[in-house]
Each structure stands twice: as C-alpha cells, then as structure tokens.
Amino acid sequence: MNIPIEFFEILMKIRALWNVPFRILESFVRILSKITGKFRPISYVAIFKRIRGIEVKKMMDEISRCNINKENLFIIID
C-alpha cells in the first residue's frame, strides 16, 4: 500500500513542533504500523526523502486558506 503524502505532512509537523529526529520518527512509524497493520514500516531515509520532497508552496497555500489573523502571522522556512 502506498502511504499518502498527508501522513508525511503529519510527520513533518511532529518533527517541526518538537524537534524530533528522523530515527525517532522511524520508531514512531514502526510502532504505528504494528498497532494498525495498515502499512509497512518505513526507514528513516525514506521518511527524510518524502518530508524533504513536500513542496513549501503547498503548505503556504494551506496556511493562507486558514482563518488566521494574517497581521500577526510569521512564517519561518529553514
């Protein structure tokens, strides 16, 4: 089964919020895989490549569609 990009967007947000290393994300996905049985575990290299492949423009479009007070919105891209 092919894992949807939204799953990697969630992993990316977890990584950004709590500064989680890719190896820890790999463990998280492995445990989630055992619990759900819906997908196979993914290596940290695959997680890294998929997260790095997410387009920033898509994320920015998502933010602009939200009902956020744009006067106080700061976006930092690393």
N, CA, C and O atoms as a MOPAC input file, in Angstrom:
PM7 MOZYME 1SCF
protein

 N      0.84200 1    -1.18500 1     0.00000 1
 C      0.00000 1     0.00000 1     0.00000 1
 C      0.88600 1     1.24600 1     0.00000 1
 O      1.85100 1     1.33800 1     0.75800 1
 N      0.54900 1     2.17700 1    -0.84100 1
 C      1.28300 1     3.43000 1    -0.93500 1
 C      0.79900 1     4.38200 1     0.16800 1
 O     -0.40300 1     4.59200 1     0.33100 1
 N      1.73000 1     4.94400 1     0.90600 1
 C      1.37100 1     5.83100 1     2.01300 1
 C      1.11900 1     7.22900 1     1.45900 1
 O      1.95400 1     7.75900 1     0.72500 1
 N     -0.02000 1     7.83400 1     1.79900 1
 C     -0.35200 1     9.15600 1     1.26000 1
 C      0.57300 1    10.25400 1     1.80100 1
 O      1.13600 1    10.12900 1     2.88900 1
 N      0.71100 1    11.30100 1     1.04100 1
 C      1.59000 1    12.41600 1     1.39800 1
 C      1.11600 1    13.09700 1     2.68200 1
 O      1.92800 1    13.66500 1     3.41300 1
 N     -0.17600 1    13.04600 1     2.96200 1
 C     -0.70300 1    13.66700 1     4.18600 1
 C     -0.09100 1    13.04500 1     5.44200 1
 O      0.10100 1    13.72600 1     6.44900 1
 N      0.21100 1    11.75700 1     5.37400 1
 C      0.85900 1    11.08900 1     6.50700 1
 C      2.23200 1    11.70100 1     6.76600 1
 O      2.61500 1    11.92600 1     7.91400 1
 N      2.96800 1    11.96700 1     5.69000 1
 C      4.28900 1    12.56100 1     5.82500 1
 C      4.19900 1    14.02000 1     6.25400 1
 O      5.10400 1    14.52700 1     6.91700 1
 N      3.12900 1    14.69400 1     5.88700 1
 C      2.92100 1    16.06200 1     6.35300 1
 C      2.71000 1    16.07600 1     7.86300 1
 O      3.18500 1    16.98100 1     8.54900 1
 N      2.00200 1    15.07800 1     8.38100 1
 C      1.82100 1    14.96800 1     9.83100 1
 C      3.16700 1    14.71800 1    10.50300 1
 O      3.48700 1    15.34300 1    11.51500 1
 N      3.95600 1    13.80000 1     9.93600 1
 C      5.29100 1    13.53900 1    10.49100 1
 C      6.14700 1    14.79600 1    10.45800 1
 O      6.89800 1    15.06800 1    11.39500 1
 N      6.03300 1    15.55800 1     9.38500 1
 C      6.79700 1    16.79300 1     9.25600 1
 C      6.39500 1    17.78600 1    10.35400 1
 O      7.24800 1    18.46600 1    10.92400 1
 N      5.10300 1    17.86400 1    10.64200 1
 C      4.62800 1    18.77800 1    11.67500 1
 C      5.09600 1    18.32900 1    13.06300 1
 O      5.46700 1    19.15600 1    13.89600 1
 N      5.07400 1    17.02000 1    13.30400 1
 C      5.59000 1    16.48800 1    14.57500 1
 C      7.06300 1    16.83900 1    14.71800 1
 O      7.50500 1    17.27400 1    15.78100 1
 N      7.80700 1    16.65000 1    13.65700 1
 C      9.23700 1    16.96000 1    13.67700 1
 C      9.47700 1    18.44900 1    13.93800 1
 O     10.36500 1    18.81100 1    14.71000 1
 N      8.69300 1    19.30100 1    13.30000 1
 C      8.87500 1    20.74400 1    13.45300 1
 C      8.47600 1    21.22600 1    14.84400 1
 O      9.15500 1    22.07000 1    15.42900 1
 N      7.38600 1    20.69700 1    15.37200 1
 C      6.89800 1    21.16000 1    16.67700 1
 C      7.80500 1    20.75300 1    17.83400 1
 O      8.06300 1    21.54900 1    18.73700 1
 N      8.28500 1    19.51500 1    17.80500 1
 C      9.04100 1    19.00300 1    18.94200 1
 C     10.49000 1    18.66400 1    18.61400 1
 O     11.17500 1    18.03500 1    19.42100 1
 N     10.96500 1    19.07300 1    17.43900 1
 C     12.35700 1    18.83800 1    17.04500 1
 C     12.73100 1    17.36200 1    17.16700 1
 O     13.75800 1    17.01200 1    17.74700 1
 N     11.88300 1    16.51200 1    16.61300 1
 C     12.06300 1    15.06600 1    16.70200 1
 C     13.02000 1    14.59300 1    15.60600 1
 O     12.80600 1    14.90600 1    14.43500 1
 N     14.07300 1    13.84400 1    15.96100 1
 C     14.98800 1    13.30800 1    14.93700 1
 C     14.28100 1    12.28300 1    14.04000 1
 O     13.27300 1    11.68800 1    14.42200 1
 N     14.83000 1    12.09600 1    12.85600 1
 C     14.23200 1    11.16500 1    11.89500 1
 C     14.22900 1     9.72800 1    12.41200 1
 O     13.30900 1     8.96900 1    12.10600 1
 N     15.23500 1     9.34300 1    13.18700 1
 C     15.27300 1     7.98500 1    13.76200 1
 C     14.10500 1     7.76000 1    14.72300 1
 O     13.54800 1     6.66300 1    14.77500 1
 N     13.74000 1     8.77200 1    15.47000 1
 C     12.60000 1     8.66000 1    16.38800 1
 C     11.30000 1     8.58600 1    15.58800 1
 O     10.38700 1     7.84300 1    15.94600 1
 N     11.22300 1     9.35900 1    14.50700 1
 C     10.04300 1     9.25600 1    13.63200 1
 C      9.92500 1     7.85300 1    13.05400 1
 O      8.82500 1     7.31600 1    12.92700 1
 N     11.07500 1     7.25900 1    12.70000 1
 C     11.06800 1     5.88800 1    12.18700 1
 C     10.48900 1     4.93600 1    13.23200 1
 O      9.67400 1     4.07700 1    12.89300 1
 N     10.89400 1     5.07200 1    14.49100 1
 C     10.36400 1     4.23500 1    15.56700 1
 C      8.87000 1     4.45900 1    15.75500 1
 O      8.11100 1     3.51000 1    15.95100 1
 N      8.45500 1     5.71700 1    15.69300 1
 C      7.04200 1     6.05500 1    15.81800 1
 C      6.21900 1     5.37400 1    14.72400 1
 O      5.16400 1     4.80100 1    14.99300 1
 N      6.71400 1     5.44500 1    13.49700 1
 C      6.00700 1     4.82300 1    12.36200 1
 C      6.00000 1     3.30500 1    12.50300 1
 O      5.00100 1     2.65700 1    12.18900 1
 N      7.10300 1     2.73600 1    12.97000 1
 C      7.17900 1     1.27800 1    13.16500 1
 C      6.13700 1     0.81700 1    14.19000 1
 O      5.45000 1    -0.18000 1    13.96900 1
 N      6.01800 1     1.54000 1    15.31400 1
 C      5.02400 1     1.20100 1    16.33700 1
 C      3.61100 1     1.38700 1    15.79200 1
 O      2.74100 1     0.54500 1    16.01400 1
 N      3.38500 1     2.48300 1    15.08300 1
 C      2.07400 1     2.73500 1    14.47800 1
 C      1.70700 1     1.64400 1    13.47500 1
 O      0.54700 1     1.24800 1    13.36800 1
 N      2.70300 1     1.17000 1    12.74800 1
 C      2.49300 1     0.09300 1    11.77700 1
 C      2.07200 1    -1.20600 1    12.47300 1
 O      1.18400 1    -1.91500 1    12.00000 1
 N      2.72200 1    -1.50500 1    13.60100 1
 C      2.36200 1    -2.71600 1    14.36000 1
 C      0.95200 1    -2.62100 1    14.92200 1
 O      0.19700 1    -3.59300 1    14.90500 1
 N      0.60600 1    -1.44400 1    15.41800 1
 C     -0.71500 1    -1.25000 1    16.03500 1
 C     -1.82400 1    -1.35600 1    14.99600 1
 O     -2.82200 1    -2.04200 1    15.21300 1
 N     -1.64500 1    -0.67100 1    13.85800 1
 C     -2.72300 1    -0.61200 1    12.86100 1
 C     -2.68600 1    -1.76800 1    11.86900 1
 O     -3.73100 1    -2.27300 1    11.45800 1
 N     -1.48100 1    -2.18500 1    11.48600 1
 C     -1.35900 1    -3.22900 1    10.47300 1
 C     -1.75200 1    -2.75800 1     9.08400 1
 O     -1.96800 1    -3.57600 1     8.19000 1
 N     -1.84600 1    -1.44800 1     8.89200 1
 C     -2.32000 1    -0.88500 1     7.61700 1
 C     -1.20200 1    -0.64600 1     6.61100 1
 O     -1.45800 1    -0.58800 1     5.40800 1
 N      0.03900 1    -0.50700 1     7.08700 1
 C      1.13800 1    -0.23500 1     6.16600 1
 C      2.41600 1    -0.83300 1     6.72700 1
 O      2.49000 1    -1.18400 1     7.90500 1
 N      3.40700 1    -0.94000 1     5.88000 1
 C      4.68300 1    -1.49700 1     6.31800 1
 C      5.53400 1    -0.40200 1     6.94500 1
 O      5.37400 1     0.77400 1     6.61800 1
 N      6.44000 1    -0.78100 1     7.84600 1
 C      7.33700 1     0.21900 1     8.44000 1
 C      8.20400 1     0.87600 1     7.36100 1
 O      8.48600 1     0.27400 1     6.32500 1
 N      8.61400 1     2.10200 1     7.61900 1
 C      9.39300 1     2.86900 1     6.65500 1
 C     10.72600 1     3.24300 1     7.29900 1
 O     10.77600 1     3.56700 1     8.48500 1
 N     11.78700 1     3.19700 1     6.53000 1
 C     13.09900 1     3.57500 1     7.05600 1
 C     13.18100 1     5.08400 1     7.24000 1
 O     12.41400 1     5.84200 1     6.64700 1
 N     14.12500 1     5.50000 1     8.07200 1
 C     14.26300 1     6.93800 1     8.31100 1
 C     14.71500 1     7.66100 1     7.04900 1
 O     14.39900 1     8.83700 1     6.87100 1
 N     15.44800 1     6.98200 1     6.17000 1
 C     15.88000 1     7.59200 1     4.90700 1
 C     14.66200 1     7.88900 1     4.02900 1
 O     14.57500 1     8.95800 1     3.42500 1
 N     13.73000 1     6.94900 1     3.96200 1
 C     12.51000 1     7.15300 1     3.17200 1
 C     11.67200 1     8.28900 1     3.75600 1
 O     11.12000 1     9.10500 1     3.01900 1
 N     11.58200 1     8.33500 1     5.09000 1
 C     10.85000 1     9.42400 1     5.74300 1
 C     11.51200 1    10.75900 1     5.42000 1
 O     10.83600 1    11.72700 1     5.07100 1
 N     12.84100 1    10.80400 1     5.53800 1
 C     13.61100 1    12.01400 1     5.25400 1
 C     13.35000 1    12.50000 1     3.82500 1
 O     13.06800 1    13.67800 1     3.60300 1
 N     13.44800 1    11.58300 1     2.86300 1
 C     13.27000 1    11.97000 1     1.45700 1
 C     11.85100 1    12.45300 1     1.17500 1
 O     11.66200 1    13.42900 1     0.44900 1
 N     10.84800 1    11.77300 1     1.74700 1
 C      9.46300 1    12.19300 1     1.50000 1
 C      9.16000 1    13.54500 1     2.14200 1
 O      8.48500 1    14.38300 1     1.54500 1
 N      9.66400 1    13.75200 1     3.36400 1
 C      9.42900 1    15.03700 1     4.03600 1
 C     10.14200 1    16.15600 1     3.29200 1
 O      9.57600 1    17.23300 1     3.10200 1
 N     11.37100 1    15.91200 1     2.87300 1
 C     12.12200 1    16.94100 1     2.14200 1
 C     11.52300 1    17.21700 1     0.77100 1
 O     11.78000 1    18.26600 1     0.18000 1
 N     10.71700 1    16.27600 1     0.25800 1
 C     10.09400 1    16.44600 1    -1.05100 1
 C      8.77700 1    17.20300 1    -1.02000 1
 O      8.22700 1    17.52800 1    -2.07200 1
 N      8.26200 1    17.49100 1     0.17400 1
 C      6.99000 1    18.20800 1     0.28300 1
 C      7.20600 1    19.65100 1    -0.14000 1
 O      8.12800 1    20.31600 1     0.33100 1
 N      6.36700 1    20.11600 1    -1.01100 1
 C      6.50500 1    21.46900 1    -1.53400 1
 C      6.08400 1    22.50100 1    -0.49900 1
 O      5.02600 1    22.38700 1     0.11900 1
 N      6.92000 1    23.49500 1    -0.32400 1
 C      6.62400 1    24.56700 1     0.61500 1
 C      5.41900 1    25.36700 1     0.14100 1
 O      4.62600 1    25.83300 1     0.95900 1
 N      5.27300 1    25.53000 1    -1.16500 1
 C      4.14400 1    26.29700 1    -1.71300 1
 C      2.81500 1    25.67500 1    -1.29400 1
 O      1.86900 1    26.39000 1    -0.96600 1
 N      2.74300 1    24.34700 1    -1.30400 1
 C      1.51100 1    23.67500 1    -0.90500 1
 C      1.17900 1    23.99500 1     0.54900 1
 O      0.02300 1    24.25200 1     0.88700 1
 N      2.19100 1    23.97800 1     1.40000 1
 C      1.98300 1    24.28400 1     2.80900 1
 C      1.56000 1    25.74400 1     2.98500 1
 O      0.70400 1    26.05200 1     3.81400 1
 N      2.16400 1    26.63500 1     2.20300 1
 C      1.82600 1    28.05600 1     2.29200 1
 C      0.37900 1    28.29300 1     1.84200 1
 O     -0.33400 1    29.09500 1     2.44500 1
 N     -0.05200 1    27.60100 1     0.78900 1
 C     -1.43600 1    27.72400 1     0.32600 1
 C     -2.41300 1    27.26900 1     1.40700 1
 O     -3.47000 1    27.87000 1     1.60000 1
 N     -2.04000 1    26.19600 1     2.11100 1
 C     -2.86500 1    25.69400 1     3.19700 1
 C     -3.01200 1    26.74500 1     4.29400 1
 O     -4.10600 1    26.97000 1     4.81100 1
 N     -1.90600 1    27.37800 1     4.63700 1
 C     -1.91500 1    28.40200 1     5.67600 1
 C     -2.77500 1    29.58800 1     5.25000 1
 O     -3.53900 1    30.12400 1     6.05300 1
 N     -2.65300 1    29.99800 1     3.98600 1
 C     -3.40700 1    31.16600 1     3.51800 1
 C     -4.90700 1    30.89500 1     3.44900 1
 O     -5.70000 1    31.83500 1     3.51000 1
 N     -5.31100 1    29.63900 1     3.32400 1
 C     -6.73200 1    29.30500 1     3.30300 1
 C     -7.34700 1    29.30200 1     4.70400 1
 O     -8.56600 1    29.39400 1     4.85300 1
 N     -6.50200 1    29.19500 1     5.72200 1
 C     -7.00000 1    29.16500 1     7.10400 1
 C     -7.52500 1    30.53000 1     7.51300 1
 O     -7.14200 1    31.55500 1     6.94900 1
 N     -8.39500 1    30.52500 1     8.48900 1
 C     -8.92200 1    31.78200 1     9.02600 1
 C     -8.00200 1    32.26800 1    10.13600 1
 O     -8.35500 1    32.21900 1    11.31400 1
 N     -6.83400 1    32.73100 1     9.75600 1
 C     -5.84500 1    33.20600 1    10.70800 1
 C     -5.72300 1    34.71200 1    10.54700 1
 O     -5.79800 1    35.23500 1     9.43500 1
 N     -5.53600 1    35.40200 1    11.65800 1
 C     -5.27400 1    36.82700 1    11.61300 1
 C     -3.91000 1    37.01400 1    10.95100 1
 O     -2.87700 1    36.79900 1    11.58400 1
 N     -3.90600 1    37.41000 1     9.69200 1
 C     -2.67700 1    37.47100 1     8.91200 1
 C     -1.74400 1    38.60500 1     9.33400 1
 O     -0.57400 1    38.61800 1     8.95100 1
 N     -2.24600 1    39.54500 1    10.11000 1
 C     -1.37800 1    40.62500 1    10.58000 1
 C     -0.34100 1    40.11100 1    11.57400 1
 O      0.76100 1    40.65400 1    11.65900 1
 N     -0.68500 1    39.07700 1    12.31900 1
 C      0.21400 1    38.53200 1    13.33000 1
 C      0.80200 1    37.19000 1    12.91400 1
 O      1.24500 1    36.42400 1    13.77000 1
 N      0.81500 1    36.89400 1    11.64200 1
 C      1.31100 1    35.61500 1    11.14800 1
 C      2.77600 1    35.74400 1    10.73700 1
 O      3.13100 1    36.58800 1     9.91400 1
 N      3.62000 1    34.89200 1    11.32300 1
 C      5.03400 1    34.85200 1    10.97200 1
 C      5.34000 1    33.45300 1    10.46100 1
 O      4.98100 1    32.46100 1    11.09500 1
 N      5.99900 1    33.37700 1     9.32400 1
 C      6.35800 1    32.08400 1     8.74100 1
 C      7.87700 1    32.03300 1     8.59400 1
 O      8.48800 1    32.91900 1     7.99800 1
 N      8.46800 1    30.98300 1     9.14800 1
 C      9.90400 1    30.80700 1     9.07300 1
 C     10.18100 1    29.51900 1     8.32500 1
 O      9.67200 1    28.46200 1     8.70000 1
 N     10.97800 1    29.59200 1     7.27600 1
 C     11.30800 1    28.42100 1     6.48100 1
 C     12.79300 1    28.15500 1     6.62600 1
 O     13.62200 1    29.03200 1     6.38300 1
 N     13.11300 1    26.95300 1     7.01900 1
 C     14.51300 1    26.58000 1     7.21200 1
 C     14.96700 1    25.73100 1     6.04500 1
 O     16.12200 1    25.30500 1     6.00400 1

